[in-house]
Amino acid sequence: MEKKFQSVNLPVFVIALSELILLNIAFRLAYYKQISHHLVISDYYFTLLGVFNLAWVVAAFVNKIDKIERFADDGYIIFNLVKSFFIHAFFILAYIVSFQVFDYSRLFLMYTYGIAAILTIAFRFTFLYIIKNFGNLGLKSKKVVIIGTGDSGLALHNYFNTYKYFGYRFMGFFDNDISNPNIDENQVQGDLNKLKNYCTTEGIDEVYFTLPLHENKLLIQELHKFTDDECIYFKMVPEFKLVGHKELNFIFYDSIPVMTIRKDPLGYTFNKIIKRVFDIVFSFFVISCIFPFIFPIIAIAIKLESKGPIFFKQLRPGKRNQLFECFKFRTMRVNKNTELQATKNDSRITKTGAFLRKTSLDELPQFFNVLMGDMSVVGPRPNMVNQLKTYSKLIDKYTVRHFVTPGITGYAQVNGFRGETQELELMEKRVEYDVKYIENWSLLLDVKIIFQTVFNIFKGEENAY
């Protein structure tokens, strides 16, 4: 089922970007005050400015700036900033000692941190005031429902009401037995039999399960499969009568423990931003530095060998099953069987197309998909629409691949699972590696996969046809 793309949490992005800008302003003001009455920074101090920015990004990672709810606590704002500045100062000190650049003015550094502290504290409290008084800044809210009307369900409902300006839109409770006198019956949408239909018709984004876990194993498995198929996040709030599960992960909403079924590094907004920035920079480099030299040669070769367009466009399911036009260099003669997967010695493939497929150069136009946000440089490969319909019914966790943006290359591909998938086991292995990637994502892993992809291109791959 198609669902609309869920946008990045803008408040987190605003905080991260604004504070980085404020740090640069503080640096320049301190430079103007202490070093030179010019805002143009010398090369020597410009290097330090680069280190300042990098160290602040690292400090943001360490302090988990994506935990936007914590910024509703005045005390946490001060604590978080003090911690950030200590971490930042440690990295700056390490840089100065490691590279023995002791000529930087100590008074200049004190001015920088002093001005930065004033600006960031003022910004955070101003931002908090704005978002509390003007709601979610007009962004798309996350629609949530709660299964269970017990104490945990009520506590979670109160949390969503308290922090609704951070994007939560509570849609209602579902329970077969409503025995809690503190629950408003008008907020109960029905029993559990009505849950699935309600989620699909109302476009629910997150389902929270608060019933006793040890009494509902089969129900949890059923709902887990349903939410995976519909690309809805399924989270459990334990009553501390837990059944063991090796994939359970805990996050906290204030003092309320919430369990997720699997690790989801790309569920954190800051990770999404880092990955998106990397995608934009990398794809822009390829398009501007490599594509102009390769494109004319490939275009001429395609045109000389067969009639038809240079590019091939095909609808593919992307993140949350939303369809997008995937670009490739045309590698086949024009035919009416475009939804039929290529096979070994396929008569439709031209000689030029065979070379492009072998070297993965046919995927080069997909860097435009990356720039447009439909794809990522690294991620699960987007299958054809008919494959989604077929394999989602046959392979467990197949649709989990669609929780993230599809990629030009992926973890499954560099591990040998690419090309034709006549046997179900081959697709199952591909899904297995895709899920591993989603649960263990890091920027370093993306870089490693890119290098492995380039290495495989030069080495040659048996399944590339």
Wavefront OBJ file of the C-alpha trace (Angstrom):
o trace
v 0.000 0.000 0.000
v 1.294 3.467 -0.881
v 1.792 5.988 1.886
v 3.005 9.553 1.824
v 6.640 10.240 2.553
v 7.131 11.309 6.165
v 9.272 14.438 6.293
v 12.333 14.932 8.437
v 11.649 16.412 11.901
v 12.231 20.082 11.071
v 12.515 21.387 14.675
v 15.560 19.158 15.256
v 17.126 20.298 11.980
v 16.483 23.944 12.884
v 18.161 23.508 16.282
v 21.208 21.736 14.833
v 21.735 24.124 11.927
v 20.982 27.301 13.892
v 23.409 26.442 16.671
v 26.133 25.688 14.157
v 25.512 29.109 12.577
v 25.565 30.778 16.008
v 28.891 29.111 16.788
v 30.330 30.582 13.577
v 28.947 34.019 14.467
v 30.497 33.788 17.944
v 33.835 32.785 16.419
v 33.823 35.749 14.017
v 32.754 38.242 16.689
v 35.508 37.032 19.026
v 37.999 37.273 16.156
v 36.838 40.825 15.433
v 37.122 41.787 19.114
v 40.414 40.132 20.018
v 42.477 39.380 16.892
v 41.671 41.872 14.154
v 38.961 44.421 13.496
v 37.994 42.571 10.356
v 35.379 39.857 9.859
v 37.546 38.217 7.175
v 39.398 35.471 9.039
v 43.043 34.641 8.342
v 43.950 31.214 6.986
v 45.473 30.221 10.328
v 42.238 30.875 12.236
v 40.091 29.607 9.371
v 41.549 26.130 9.943
v 40.559 26.393 13.594
v 37.046 27.409 12.520
v 36.752 24.185 10.509
v 37.783 22.165 13.562
v 35.262 24.122 15.653
v 32.426 23.161 13.322
v 33.426 19.493 13.151
v 33.800 19.272 16.933
v 30.344 20.822 17.427
v 28.751 18.242 15.106
v 30.429 15.463 17.120
v 29.202 17.027 20.366
v 25.661 17.082 18.947
v 25.940 13.357 18.172
v 27.184 12.567 21.674
v 24.456 14.638 23.314
v 21.723 13.104 21.132
v 20.335 16.413 19.929
v 17.632 14.483 18.038
v 15.871 13.808 21.366
v 13.709 16.843 20.753
v 11.364 16.214 23.697
v 14.163 16.894 26.185
v 14.272 20.506 25.040
v 10.934 21.038 26.748
v 12.788 20.890 30.091
v 14.433 24.199 31.072
v 16.981 22.469 33.296
v 17.958 20.070 30.526
v 18.619 22.959 28.123
v 21.304 24.361 30.445
v 22.736 20.947 31.300
v 22.897 19.872 27.667
v 24.677 23.073 26.607
v 27.239 22.868 29.418
v 27.924 19.250 28.469
v 28.196 20.194 24.773
v 30.715 22.955 25.469
v 32.843 20.666 27.659
v 32.928 18.011 24.936
v 33.682 20.657 22.315
v 36.478 22.201 24.400
v 38.011 18.760 24.895
v 38.222 18.210 21.118
v 39.682 21.688 20.570
v 42.289 21.080 23.268
v 43.126 17.703 21.731
v 43.560 19.373 18.335
v 45.833 22.109 19.741
v 48.016 19.620 21.627
v 48.129 17.016 18.833
v 49.169 19.498 16.146
v 51.126 21.721 18.555
v 49.347 24.883 17.414
v 49.803 26.818 20.642
v 49.700 30.266 19.013
v 45.931 30.609 19.189
v 44.905 33.363 21.588
v 43.507 31.995 24.851
v 41.503 35.165 25.372
v 40.051 34.731 21.902
v 38.885 31.209 22.822
v 37.296 32.513 26.036
v 35.441 35.211 24.098
v 34.253 32.625 21.553
v 32.839 30.261 24.160
v 31.302 33.115 26.145
v 29.509 34.633 23.155
v 28.471 31.183 21.865
v 27.004 30.254 25.265
v 24.925 33.456 25.421
v 23.682 33.096 21.840
v 22.781 29.389 22.077
v 21.021 29.703 25.448
v 18.991 32.636 24.155
v 18.206 30.731 20.957
v 17.071 27.538 22.697
v 14.734 29.320 25.093
v 13.361 31.476 22.262
v 12.862 28.406 20.073
v 11.181 26.565 22.942
v 8.820 29.496 23.511
v 7.910 29.678 19.810
v 7.266 25.964 19.356
v 5.231 25.737 22.575
v 3.067 28.692 21.668
v 2.731 28.182 17.946
v 2.450 24.406 17.785
v 4.314 22.132 15.389
v 5.265 24.950 12.975
v 2.711 23.707 10.451
v 4.507 20.396 9.897
v 2.817 17.068 9.212
v 2.040 15.488 12.589
v 2.643 11.832 13.379
v -0.720 10.120 13.814
v -0.555 7.678 16.722
v -2.958 5.187 18.301
v -2.642 3.295 21.575
v -3.670 -0.328 22.086
v -4.755 -0.745 25.685
v -6.514 1.500 28.189
v -4.537 0.526 31.278
v -2.164 2.690 33.303
v 0.620 2.474 30.687
v -1.771 3.479 27.904
v -3.053 6.422 29.936
v 0.489 7.561 30.820
v 1.472 7.429 27.147
v -1.665 9.366 26.175
v -0.757 12.065 28.721
v 2.745 12.211 27.242
v 1.404 12.780 23.722
v -0.880 15.528 25.022
v 1.983 17.189 26.892
v 4.360 17.136 23.935
v 1.888 17.425 21.044
v 3.743 20.502 19.804
v 6.567 18.145 18.865
v 4.426 16.501 16.217
v 2.287 13.902 18.002
v -1.378 13.682 17.040
v -3.211 11.217 19.255
v -6.010 9.535 17.289
v -7.508 7.204 19.884
v -7.430 4.059 22.035
v -8.249 0.488 21.000
v -9.128 -2.144 23.591
v -11.548 -5.041 24.056
v -12.016 -4.328 27.749
v -12.191 -0.712 28.966
v -11.938 -0.846 32.760
v -9.893 2.275 33.525
v -12.189 4.990 34.985
v -9.663 7.680 34.005
v -10.056 6.957 30.285
v -12.431 9.181 28.334
v -14.651 6.751 26.417
v -15.059 9.308 23.632
v -11.386 8.765 22.818
v -11.849 5.002 22.364
v -12.187 4.199 18.668
v -13.291 0.611 19.201
v -12.100 -2.897 19.953
v -9.044 -4.581 18.414
v -11.050 -5.926 15.466
v -11.429 -2.360 14.180
v -7.741 -1.445 14.535
v -6.375 -2.573 11.147
v -9.087 -0.922 9.093
v -8.746 2.289 11.100
v -4.968 2.385 10.612
v -5.214 2.015 6.836
v -8.088 4.447 6.316
v -6.722 7.150 8.641
v -3.055 6.822 7.559
v -1.743 6.033 11.050
v 2.056 6.437 11.406
v 2.740 4.739 14.756
v 0.966 2.075 16.834
v 1.762 1.736 20.554
v 0.980 -1.569 22.270
v 0.432 -1.239 26.054
v -1.361 -4.482 26.899
v 0.447 -7.129 29.030
v 3.040 -8.664 26.716
v 3.126 -12.141 28.245
v -0.612 -12.623 27.573
v -0.617 -11.427 23.964
v 2.231 -13.160 22.116
v 0.136 -14.187 19.113
v -1.563 -10.793 18.912
v 1.823 -9.027 18.970
v 3.102 -11.228 16.137
v -0.035 -10.539 14.097
v 0.128 -6.780 14.639
v 3.876 -6.746 13.989
v 3.349 -8.346 10.593
v 0.444 -6.026 9.771
v 2.357 -2.850 10.665
v 5.426 -4.032 8.720
v 3.262 -4.664 5.648
v 1.680 -1.210 5.953
v 4.986 0.565 6.795
v 3.637 1.638 10.185
v 6.007 1.834 13.156
v 5.022 -0.656 15.875
v 6.212 0.099 19.413
v 5.503 -1.598 22.716
v 5.195 -0.082 26.171
v 5.972 -2.815 28.718
v 4.174 -3.469 31.993
v 7.426 -5.083 33.191
v 6.087 -8.625 32.682
v 8.263 -9.140 29.641
v 8.910 -12.108 27.459
v 12.528 -12.299 26.344
v 13.257 -11.044 22.845
v 16.786 -10.538 21.577
v 15.741 -7.700 19.249
v 13.914 -5.544 21.793
v 15.290 -2.010 22.092
v 14.349 0.508 24.753
v 13.875 4.238 24.348
v 12.404 6.559 26.955
v 9.701 9.222 26.706
v 10.462 11.026 29.968
v 10.258 8.142 32.482
v 8.041 5.980 30.254
v 9.952 2.990 28.774
v 9.022 2.221 25.159
v 10.183 -0.887 23.290
v 10.800 -1.203 19.576
v 11.057 -4.558 17.811
v 14.305 -3.763 16.020
v 17.153 -1.275 16.012
v 16.497 1.702 13.774
v 19.514 4.062 13.537
v 17.915 5.954 10.649
v 14.872 6.618 12.812
v 16.945 9.322 14.526
v 16.579 12.645 12.760
v 20.220 13.648 13.046
v 21.272 10.396 11.348
v 18.790 11.115 8.553
v 20.290 14.564 8.092
v 23.860 13.224 8.003
v 22.930 10.558 5.469
v 21.022 13.051 3.310
v 23.888 15.566 3.327
v 26.304 12.795 2.343
v 23.970 11.718 -0.479
v 23.713 15.253 -1.844
v 27.462 15.905 -1.715
v 28.404 12.527 -3.200
v 25.796 12.562 -5.988
v 26.603 16.181 -6.882
v 30.274 15.198 -7.217
v 29.426 12.270 -9.521
v 27.023 14.319 -11.647
v 29.372 17.284 -12.011
v 32.755 15.526 -12.281
v 32.121 12.070 -13.777
v 28.786 12.133 -15.613
v 29.752 14.832 -18.206
v 32.698 12.753 -19.451
v 30.984 9.348 -19.507
v 27.523 10.346 -20.721
v 28.398 11.282 -24.351
v 30.264 8.006 -24.900
v 27.478 5.860 -23.448
v 24.759 7.826 -25.258
v 26.446 7.406 -28.655
v 27.042 3.672 -28.062
v 23.387 3.108 -27.106
v 22.077 5.025 -30.130
v 24.402 3.323 -32.609
v 23.401 -0.174 -31.560
v 19.617 0.108 -31.259
v 16.752 2.507 -31.778
v 15.049 4.062 -28.811
v 15.694 6.503 -25.965
v 19.026 6.791 -24.151
v 17.402 6.637 -20.752
v 15.020 4.020 -19.393
v 12.463 5.072 -16.789
v 10.491 2.633 -14.678
v 8.204 3.018 -11.676
v 9.747 1.449 -8.582
v 8.465 1.323 -4.986
v 10.574 3.504 -2.717
v 10.411 4.475 0.926
v 7.111 3.437 2.505
v 6.132 1.884 -0.838
v 5.733 5.262 -2.550
v 6.295 4.886 -6.296
v 8.930 6.955 -8.092
v 10.488 7.015 -11.560
v 13.833 5.197 -11.408
v 16.341 6.290 -14.084
v 18.802 4.030 -15.893
v 20.703 3.970 -19.156
v 18.725 1.794 -21.569
v 20.420 -1.604 -21.801
v 17.767 -3.513 -23.767
v 16.124 -3.228 -27.132
v 12.765 -1.515 -26.859
v 10.243 -4.186 -25.815
v 6.907 -4.606 -24.058
v 8.206 -6.895 -21.286
v 9.871 -4.252 -19.115
v 8.444 -5.778 -15.916
v 10.172 -9.085 -16.703
v 13.459 -9.476 -14.808
v 16.612 -9.832 -16.912
v 18.063 -13.342 -17.120
v 21.413 -14.744 -18.151
v 21.921 -14.520 -21.954
v 18.731 -12.466 -22.211
v 18.095 -11.746 -25.920
v 16.681 -8.316 -25.081
v 20.041 -7.050 -23.768
v 22.276 -5.276 -26.286
v 26.077 -5.638 -26.349
v 26.439 -2.121 -25.001
v 23.801 -2.929 -22.388
v 25.657 -6.047 -21.297
v 28.802 -3.980 -20.692
v 26.868 -1.307 -18.810
v 25.216 -3.926 -16.594
v 28.504 -5.731 -15.953
v 30.164 -2.492 -14.828
v 27.021 -1.080 -13.143
v 27.334 2.037 -15.332
v 23.677 1.639 -16.294
v 22.826 2.840 -12.765
v 24.704 6.149 -13.196
v 21.566 8.252 -13.937
v 20.172 7.203 -10.557
v 22.391 9.845 -8.956
v 19.737 12.268 -10.228
v 17.199 10.209 -8.249
v 19.450 10.696 -5.230
v 19.514 14.475 -5.673
v 15.713 14.512 -5.927
v 15.432 12.516 -2.694
v 13.818 9.409 -4.187
v 16.945 7.320 -3.646
v 20.082 7.210 -1.533
v 23.610 6.312 -2.612
v 23.464 3.262 -0.331
v 20.336 1.341 0.645
v 18.193 -1.645 -0.337
v 17.926 -1.876 -4.123
v 14.441 -0.866 -5.388
v 12.716 -3.917 -6.844
v 10.046 -3.835 -9.500
v 6.404 -3.282 -8.567
v 5.407 -6.853 -9.417
v 8.219 -8.157 -7.174
v 6.873 -6.116 -4.261
v 3.418 -7.616 -4.719
v 4.786 -11.157 -5.001
v 7.559 -11.281 -2.394
v 5.721 -9.295 0.300
v 3.362 -12.289 0.562
v 6.107 -14.938 0.491
v 9.035 -13.516 2.466
v 8.920 -12.461 6.096
v 10.273 -8.911 6.655
v 10.345 -8.195 2.909
v 8.499 -4.885 3.336
v 10.867 -3.849 6.151
v 13.227 -2.886 3.305
v 10.835 -0.046 2.519
v 11.226 1.672 5.863
v 14.279 3.430 4.387
v 15.097 5.122 1.085
v 16.279 2.653 -1.600
v 19.870 2.877 -2.819
v 21.982 2.692 -5.953
v 24.069 0.038 -4.246
v 23.469 -1.921 -1.068
v 24.779 -4.316 1.545
v 23.140 -7.292 -0.183
v 24.707 -6.408 -3.544
v 28.292 -6.165 -2.261
v 27.810 -9.529 -0.561
v 26.992 -11.228 -3.860
v 23.187 -11.088 -3.837
v 22.361 -9.151 -6.988
v 20.967 -9.894 -10.430
v 18.443 -12.608 -11.195
v 16.379 -14.116 -8.353
v 14.649 -17.154 -9.843
v 14.920 -19.059 -6.558
v 13.031 -17.765 -3.529
v 16.051 -18.457 -1.302
v 18.130 -15.885 -3.192
v 15.601 -13.149 -2.548
v 15.320 -14.213 1.091
v 19.092 -13.777 1.504
v 18.900 -10.380 -0.191
v 16.161 -9.323 2.239
v 18.179 -10.669 5.161
v 21.169 -8.490 4.248
v 18.970 -5.460 3.592
v 17.421 -5.750 7.060
v 20.899 -6.134 8.591
v 21.894 -2.901 6.876
v 18.844 -1.042 8.189
v 19.433 -2.239 11.756
v 23.183 -1.530 11.745
v 23.428 1.618 9.640
v 26.315 4.013 10.097
v 27.976 6.521 7.794
v 31.130 4.397 7.965
v 29.137 1.383 6.728
v 27.877 3.429 3.770
v 31.430 4.432 2.850
v 32.594 0.824 3.180
v 29.795 -0.394 0.860
v 30.685 2.277 -1.723
v 34.342 1.217 -1.757
v 33.330 -2.449 -1.981
v 31.024 -1.618 -4.907
v 33.842 0.108 -6.806
v 36.152 -2.826 -6.074
v 33.555 -5.316 -7.352
v 33.113 -3.313 -10.570
v 36.794 -3.658 -11.431
v 36.933 -7.255 -10.217
v 33.834 -8.219 -12.171
v 30.703 -9.867 -10.795
v 29.324 -13.186 -11.922
v 25.692 -12.237 -11.284
v 25.843 -8.880 -13.089
v 23.856 -9.381 -16.288
l 1 2 3 4 5 6 7 8 9 10 11 12 13 14 15 16 17 18 19 20 21 22 23 24 25 26 27 28 29 30 31 32 33 34 35 36 37 38 39 40 41 42 43 44 45 46 47 48 49 50 51 52 53 54 55 56 57 58 59 60 61 62 63 64 65 66 67 68 69 70 71 72 73 74 75 76 77 78 79 80 81 82 83 84 85 86 87 88 89 90 91 92 93 94 95 96 97 98 99 100 101 102 103 104 105 106 107 108 109 110 111 112 113 114 115 116 117 118 119 120 121 122 123 124 125 126 127 128 129 130 131 132 133 134 135 136 137 138 139 140 141 142 143 144 145 146 147 148 149 150 151 152 153 154 155 156 157 158 159 160 161 162 163 164 165 166 167 168 169 170 171 172 173 174 175 176 177 178 179 180 181 182 183 184 185 186 187 188 189 190 191 192 193 194 195 196 197 198 199 200 201 202 203 204 205 206 207 208 209 210 211 212 213 214 215 216 217 218 219 220 221 222 223 224 225 226 227 228 229 230 231 232 233 234 235 236 237 238 239 240 241 242 243 244 245 246 247 248 249 250 251 252 253 254 255 256 257 258 259 260 261 262 263 264 265 266 267 268 269 270 271 272 273 274 275 276 277 278 279 280 281 282 283 284 285 286 287 288 289 290 291 292 293 294 295 296 297 298 299 300 301 302 303 304 305 306 307 308 309 310 311 312 313 314 315 316 317 318 319 320 321 322 323 324 325 326 327 328 329 330 331 332 333 334 335 336 337 338 339 340 341 342 343 344 345 346 347 348 349 350 351 352 353 354 355 356 357 358 359 360 361 362 363 364 365 366 367 368 369 370 371 372 373 374 375 376 377 378 379 380 381 382 383 384 385 386 387 388 389 390 391 392 393 394 395 396 397 398 399 400 401 402 403 404 405 406 407 408 409 410 411 412 413 414 415 416 417 418 419 420 421 422 423 424 425 426 427 428 429 430 431 432 433 434 435 436 437 438 439 440 441 442 443 444 445 446 447 448 449 450 451 452 453 454 455 456 457 458 459 460 461 462 463 464 465
